[in-house]
Amino acid sequence: MASRFHLPLRFAQVASSMVVLGLSIYEAHQYLPYLIFCIEGAISLFYLGGFIALAVFLAHQKLCAGSTCMASQADAVFAALTYVLWAASATFRGIEISEFGKSVELTDEMNEKIVEEV
């Protein structure tokens, strides 16, 4: 049996949950470029380790012939290419983050000069 406070309590829970979610999204948005940079960097490191391990494994195979071996070698080459692409993406993201920080500093300096002139 539901009490008379059950429905108002649920509305209060929904309202407070929406406020918390909204504030969390606002806070996460500030750190999102850094999170994406870390994820891209981690993925590029995984591809680096993966294609190196595959290349070492294929280099030590004594009987590597046929279409299976050629497919494995092509896989190692494309894994290396994918590593380069992920590393480039992480590098560009890092440059973007560092330039964003500089632009914020420049605008702060400009605001201080404007205030001083007035």
QUITA-V597750 format. One record per helix or strand. SS is the DSSP state (helix for helix, strand for strand). FROM is the first residue (numbers start at 1). TO is the last residue. If there is no record, write none. Layout:
ss:SS from:FROM to:TO
ss:SS from:FROM to:TO
//
This chain:
ss:helix from:6 to:59
ss:helix from:67 to:117
//
